[in-house]
Amino acid sequence: MKQFFTLLFAVAFCLQVSADEKYPRKIVMEEGTGTWCGWCVRGIETIKRMSEKYPDNFIGIGLHYGDEMDYIDNYSPILDMIGGFPGCFINRRSSDYESVSLEGAEEAVKALKDKAIAKIEASASFTDATKKQILVSTKTTFGFDKSSAKYKIAYVVVEDNVGPYKQGNYYSGMDLSKSDYMYDWSKKASVVSIKFNDVARGIYPSATGKDGSVPTTVKKNEANSYDYTVTLPKTVANADNVSIVTLLIDSSTGEIVNADKVAMGGSTTSIQTMESVRENEPDVWYNLNGQRVEKPAKGLYIKNGKKVLVK
């Protein structure tokens, strides 16, 4: 599997697609980290600052290894390619992992944020009150026409407010200037008890995405809809702290061409609403068990990521 990813990355720059229209881009940093890694607080600080400064153009995903949060479904092909921590892939744009730094992340956002060949928009809601499954609805739109498009969507479950766990901090006691973004960490202890955000719990159905999630024929500015149900792994401590990150992946190169993120608990992007609709309204319907329904009868259903009451 690792060789497969390396081959994809190697041909990435030979198969770039040009688009007549460009879209805003969300840059994705998949970062290898661990509580045992004292330098990895640099990744924590980088993702925190980037998420605050570029909320519309940056998504951070923490891939934990060798600690209390290292049970991540399906992410080993990516994680195994990170040879040093904290290391990361930015949009999977290269087969070589990159060192994590605030400067490098900002350079990537500034260079790429308005240059996406496609966009992906996501909405999500729990399928029922147990909060064990999430129905994710996506719309992908491309800036070109293509009859043999090779794109897939991967669905990442990330969780915030995890822990607290003890994190090593090699910046403790370092003589840093106040202008250094790691200055606050130099004033902390060598081991700190903290809660963690952006903790990856799994990527589904695989690190390369879901077959059939994007049609092979795409038309410029024409939206393509797709629904996928994610079953939350048992490692999730609190479903209300979960977000779903949708990655639009070019299968020819392995590159993430765009992404979106939906927070589940308390976010306006994922509040479940009730609507009264007519039974014959054309759309794709699911029951509360996540099963597709052709002709909904009276009752509660999922329609376009929202709970709907059919009368």
C-alpha positions as a printed NumPy array, in Angstrom:
array([[  0.   ,   0.   ,   0.   ],
       [  2.855,   2.391,   0.818],
       [  4.41 ,   1.741,  -2.621],
       [  1.037,   2.475,  -4.211],
       [  0.86 ,   5.896,  -2.571],
       [  4.477,   6.651,  -3.507],
       [  3.713,   5.868,  -7.153],
       [  0.693,   8.167,  -7.113],
       [  2.719,  11.023,  -5.639],
       [  5.523,  10.471,  -8.163],
       [  3.236,  11.128, -11.124],
       [  1.322,  13.974,  -9.463],
       [  3.085,  16.779, -11.251],
       [  2.837,  15.064, -14.646],
       [ -0.961,  14.805, -14.578],
       [ -2.088,  18.214, -13.415],
       [ -5.499,  19.236, -14.79 ],
       [ -6.08 ,  22.783, -15.952],
       [ -9.427,  24.394, -15.23 ],
       [-11.204,  27.291, -16.899],
       [-12.49 ,  28.38 , -13.505],
       [-10.79 ,  28.329, -10.1  ],
       [-12.456,  27.95 ,  -6.709],
       [-11.434,  28.839,  -3.128],
       [ -9.366,  26.038,  -1.658],
       [ -9.137,  24.572,   1.818],
       [ -5.599,  23.396,   2.463],
       [ -5.365,  20.117,   4.386],
       [ -2.479,  19.334,   6.732],
       [ -2.327,  15.694,   7.836],
       [  0.194,  15.755,  10.685],
       [  1.956,  12.849,  12.356],
       [  2.142,  13.457,  16.097],
       [  2.314,  11.797,  19.511],
       [  2.273,  12.707,  23.174],
       [  5.764,  11.142,  23.526],
       [  7.141,  13.555,  20.889],
       [  8.3  ,  16.705,  22.656],
       [  8.758,  18.59 ,  19.397],
       [  5.177,  17.805,  18.366],
       [  3.798,  20.713,  20.371],
       [  4.939,  22.703,  17.324],
       [  2.26 ,  20.906,  15.334],
       [ -0.353,  21.601,  18.003],
       [  0.46 ,  25.298,  17.926],
       [  0.674,  25.458,  14.13 ],
       [ -2.732,  23.853,  13.577],
       [ -4.303,  25.998,  16.294],
       [ -2.992,  29.261,  14.835],
       [ -3.724,  28.325,  11.231],
       [ -7.291,  27.273,  12.067],
       [ -7.878,  30.59 ,  13.832],
       [ -6.264,  32.767,  11.158],
       [ -7.515,  30.924,   8.06 ],
       [-10.83 ,  29.277,   9.044],
       [-12.004,  29.24 ,   5.413],
       [ -8.746,  27.975,   3.916],
       [ -7.14 ,  25.533,   6.347],
       [ -8.009,  22.164,   7.893],
       [ -5.667,  20.4  ,  10.311],
       [ -5.833,  16.662,  11.045],
       [ -3.753,  15.127,  13.846],
       [ -2.562,  11.574,  13.144],
       [ -1.473,  10.214,  16.513],
       [  1.044,   7.392,  16.74 ],
       [  2.267,   5.455,  19.765],
       [  0.047,   7.195,  22.311],
       [ -3.467,   7.012,  23.767],
       [ -5.008,   8.311,  20.522],
       [ -3.208,   6.158,  17.95 ],
       [ -6.066,   3.821,  17.024],
       [ -7.011,   5.403,  13.681],
       [ -9.052,   3.419,  11.16 ],
       [ -7.525,   3.124,   7.662],
       [ -4.906,   5.886,   8.007],
       [ -1.758,   3.719,   8.193],
       [ -0.842,   4.141,   4.465],
       [ -0.41 ,   7.876,   5.068],
       [  0.968,   7.713,   8.595],
       [  3.581,   5.102,   7.632],
       [  5.081,   7.504,   5.084],
       [  5.897,  10.128,   7.715],
       [  9.48 ,   9.354,   8.664],
       [  9.973,  11.982,  11.366],
       [  7.669,  13.667,  13.865],
       [  6.232,  16.225,  13.724],
       [  5.933,  15.644,   9.99 ],
       [  3.03 ,  16.218,   7.66 ],
       [  1.562,  16.043,   4.213],
       [ -0.002,  19.219,   2.857],
       [ -2.693,  18.24 ,   0.347],
       [ -0.638,  15.068,  -0.278],
       [  1.155,  17.167,  -2.903],
       [  4.414,  15.224,  -2.66 ],
       [  5.636,  11.743,  -1.774],
       [  8.05 ,  13.364,   0.684],
       [  6.628,  14.377,   4.026],
       [  7.234,  17.935,   5.171],
       [  8.426,  19.312,   8.488],
       [  5.653,  21.077,  10.389],
       [  6.046,  24.838,  10.741],
       [  3.756,  27.826,  10.903],
       [  5.72 ,  29.518,   8.123],
       [  5.385,  26.527,   5.8  ],
       [  1.666,  26.195,   6.441],
       [  1.069,  29.888,   5.776],
       [  3.078,  29.745,   2.554],
       [  0.918,  26.852,   1.351],
       [ -2.325,  28.684,   2.108],
       [ -1.179,  31.901,   0.44 ],
       [  0.019,  30.039,  -2.646],
       [ -2.968,  27.737,  -3.117],
       [ -6.05 ,  29.22 ,  -1.444],
       [ -7.614,  30.638,  -4.643],
       [ -6.409,  27.963,  -7.045],
       [ -8.668,  24.92 ,  -6.723],
       [ -9.83 ,  23.171,  -9.896],
       [-12.902,  21.893,  -8.052],
       [-14.869,  22.487,  -4.88 ],
       [-16.63 ,  20.227,  -2.403],
       [-19.444,  21.343,  -0.101],
       [-20.589,  19.127,   2.75 ],
       [-23.477,  18.937,   5.197],
       [-24.028,  16.271,   7.84 ],
       [-26.421,  15.083,  10.518],
       [-26.734,  12.162,  12.903],
       [-29.083,   9.508,  11.547],
       [-30.816,   9.062,  14.913],
       [-30.653,   9.909,  18.609],
       [-27.98 ,   7.27 ,  19.331],
       [-25.436,   9.399,  17.412],
       [-23.612,   6.331,  16.163],
       [-23.935,   7.136,  12.478],
       [-23.637,  10.335,  10.445],
       [-25.194,  10.909,   7.051],
       [-22.833,  13.087,   5.006],
       [-24.154,  14.836,   1.895],
       [-21.675,  16.355,  -0.549],
       [-21.787,  18.434,  -3.693],
       [-18.719,  18.488,  -5.932],
       [-18.324,  21.071,  -8.69 ],
       [-15.541,  21.198, -11.273],
       [-14.095,  24.063, -13.326],
       [-13.824,  21.975, -16.494],
       [-15.528,  19.318, -18.613],
       [-14.075,  15.81 , -18.502],
       [-15.425,  12.446, -19.652],
       [-12.917,  10.242, -17.814],
       [-12.614,  11.997, -14.459],
       [-10.919,  10.032, -11.687],
       [-11.896,  11.586,  -8.382],
       [-13.06 ,  10.137,  -5.078],
       [-14.267,  11.449,  -1.723],
       [-12.751,  10.275,   1.562],
       [-14.496,  10.94 ,   4.878],
       [-12.386,  11.717,   7.949],
       [-13.769,  11.583,  11.494],
       [-11.919,  14.013,  13.79 ],
       [-12.661,  14.724,  17.432],
       [-11.977,  17.774,  19.628],
       [-11.583,  18.117,  23.389],
       [ -9.956,  14.694,  23.778],
       [ -8.207,  13.846,  27.023],
       [ -6.58 ,  15.294,  29.019],
       [ -3.332,  13.418,  28.34 ],
       [  0.268,  14.235,  29.207],
       [  2.186,  15.811,  26.32 ],
       [  5.977,  16.091,  26.162],
       [  7.302,  19.611,  25.541],
       [ 10.914,  20.008,  24.379],
       [ 10.443,  23.774,  24.083],
       [ 10.266,  24.05 ,  27.863],
       [ 12.96 ,  26.382,  29.167],
       [ 14.192,  27.462,  25.723],
       [ 15.346,  31.067,  25.346],
       [ 12.876,  32.306,  22.748],
       [ 11.862,  35.837,  21.865],
       [  8.293,  36.893,  22.51 ],
       [  7.795,  37.205,  18.751],
       [  8.467,  33.467,  18.293],
       [  5.173,  31.608,  17.926],
       [  6.473,  28.893,  20.273],
       [  7.31 ,  31.381,  23.029],
       [  4.36 ,  30.404,  25.246],
       [  5.46 ,  26.766,  25.136],
       [  8.926,  27.748,  26.349],
       [  7.29 ,  28.92 ,  29.573],
       [  5.397,  25.682,  30.138],
       [  6.634,  22.568,  31.913],
       [  8.488,  19.781,  30.111],
       [  5.365,  17.633,  30.441],
       [  1.933,  19.265,  30.274],
       [ -1.543,  17.832,  30.739],
       [ -3.762,  19.104,  27.92 ],
       [ -6.836,  18.285,  25.88 ],
       [ -6.352,  17.659,  22.187],
       [ -8.259,  18.929,  19.163],
       [ -8.334,  17.723,  15.545],
       [ -7.698,  14.105,  16.607],
       [ -8.211,  11.734,  13.664],
       [-10.361,   8.719,  14.547],
       [-10.572,   7.235,  11.064],
       [-10.81 ,   7.832,   7.316],
       [-13.547,   6.065,   5.383],
       [-13.947,   3.871,   3.505],
       [-10.176,   4.121,   2.898],
       [ -7.394,   6.69 ,   2.68 ],
       [ -7.924,   6.907,  -1.09 ],
       [-11.682,   7.513,  -0.981],
       [-14.979,   5.955,  -2.005],
       [-15.47 ,   4.446,  -5.447],
       [-18.415,   6.063,  -7.236],
       [-18.579,   9.098,  -4.957],
       [-17.798,  11.35 ,  -7.943],
       [-19.109,  10.583, -11.459],
       [-16.605,   9.736, -14.194],
       [-18.138,  12.411, -16.408],
       [-18.13 ,  15.903, -14.964],
       [-19.292,  19.147, -16.533],
       [-18.055,  22.622, -15.793],
       [-19.955,  24.327, -12.937],
       [-22.416,  21.422, -12.661],
       [-22.882,  20.131,  -9.095],
       [-22.673,  16.389,  -8.399],
       [-24.456,  15.144,  -5.273],
       [-23.532,  12.104,  -3.205],
       [-24.594,  10.724,   0.189],
       [-22.502,   8.49 ,   2.424],
       [-23.169,   7.141,   5.916],
       [-20.239,   7.09 ,   8.349],
       [-20.366,   4.778,  11.355],
       [-18.415,   6.352,  14.194],
       [-15.61 ,   4.17 ,  15.584],
       [-15.689,   3.117,  19.232],
       [-12.635,   5.313,  19.911],
       [-14.848,   8.421,  19.726],
       [-15.373,   9.645,  23.297],
       [-18.094,  12.223,  22.605],
       [-20.026,  12.327,  19.335],
       [-20.919,  15.984,  19.898],
       [-17.208,  16.844,  19.634],
       [-16.881,  15.183,  16.23 ],
       [-16.362,  16.891,  12.878],
       [-16.454,  15.312,   9.433],
       [-13.748,  16.34 ,   6.968],
       [-14.499,  15.503,   3.334],
       [-11.45 ,  15.163,   1.073],
       [-11.847,  15.455,  -2.701],
       [ -8.972,  13.352,  -4.038],
       [ -7.565,  13.14 ,  -7.557],
       [ -7.097,   9.383,  -7.949],
       [ -4.609,   9.904, -10.786],
       [ -2.156,  11.804,  -8.583],
       [ -3.249,  11.135,  -5.006],
       [ -3.494,  14.871,  -4.353],
       [ -6.266,  16.419,  -2.255],
       [ -7.658,  19.064,  -4.624],
       [-10.118,  20.509,  -2.107],
       [-11.865,  19.758,   1.178],
       [-14.644,  20.787,   3.529],
       [-15.342,  20.369,   7.238],
       [-18.603,  20.064,   9.159],
       [-18.8  ,  20.206,  12.967],
       [-21.569,  18.077,  14.459],
       [-22.321,  19.305,  17.99 ],
       [-23.765,  22.79 ,  18.41 ],
       [-22.61 ,  24.038,  15.014],
       [-24.996,  25.931,  12.755],
       [-23.641,  23.851,   9.876],
       [-25.037,  20.685,  11.391],
       [-28.181,  21.658,  13.296],
       [-30.938,  19.206,  12.476],
       [-34.105,  20.955,  11.337],
       [-37.685,  19.822,  10.837],
       [-39.651,  20.488,   7.671],
       [-43.145,  19.586,   6.517],
       [-43.022,  18.285,   2.93 ],
       [-45.246,  16.568,   0.451],
       [-44.76 ,  12.854,  -0.123],
       [-44.15 ,  13.246,  -3.878],
       [-41.256,  15.714,  -3.582],
       [-38.48 ,  14.263,  -5.789],
       [-35.258,  13.631,  -3.84 ],
       [-33.076,  10.987,  -2.237],
       [-34.454,   9.726,   1.071],
       [-33.085,   7.62 ,   3.962],
       [-34.81 ,   6.182,   6.993],
       [-33.384,   6.747,  10.478],
       [-31.317,   3.555,  10.133],
       [-29.446,   5.061,   7.178],
       [-31.213,   2.849,   4.606],
       [-32.277,   4.393,   1.301],
       [-36.046,   4.65 ,   0.766],
       [-37.604,   5.034,  -2.686],
       [-41.114,   6.045,  -1.586],
       [-41.221,   7.462,   1.934],
       [-44.442,   6.907,   3.864],
       [-45.515,   9.066,   6.783],
       [-42.87 ,   9.569,   9.451],
       [-39.341,  10.847,  10.027],
       [-36.667,  10.539,   7.33 ],
       [-33.272,  11.984,   6.372],
       [-33.331,  14.225,   3.29 ],
       [-30.267,  16.171,   2.151],
       [-28.635,  15.85 ,   5.568],
       [-31.689,  17.039,   7.497],
       [-34.476,  15.373,   9.408],
       [-37.758,  15.72 ,   7.547],
       [-41.31 ,  14.973,   8.66 ],
       [-43.494,  13.46 ,   5.939],
       [-47.178,  14.063,   6.614]])
